[in-house]
Amino acid sequence: MIMAKNVLIKPYITEKTERDTEKLNRYTFIVDKKANKIEIKKAIEAMYNVPVSSVNTVIMPAKAKNRMTRGGAIRGRVSSYKKAYITIPEGETIDIYGEL
């Protein structure tokens, strides 16, 4: 079993995820690619002391990136990662900004 610190890499904060947090009580985290939903649920409950209603995961594919410089084009890639959507019951909150 993977420890909670190793499962959760960081919270994923964008305008869309903030809107989901306000309306649906859903938080988004970047997690270890090898972690399953049960390990993610246990890690959230251990770190933030809140019950978890559901966990949905998605693996974001790698992307190719190009950048122009004076020396020419630099080609690279952004590696793939796994996102977890955590839904918690109404009335519960996770203090993400206290961790940052």
Secondary structure, 3 states (H helix, E strand, C coil): CCCHHHHEEEECCCHHHHHHHHHHCEEEEEECCCCCHHHHHHHHHHHHCCCCCEEEEEEECCEEEEEEECCEEEEEEECCEEEEEEECCCCCCCCCCCCC
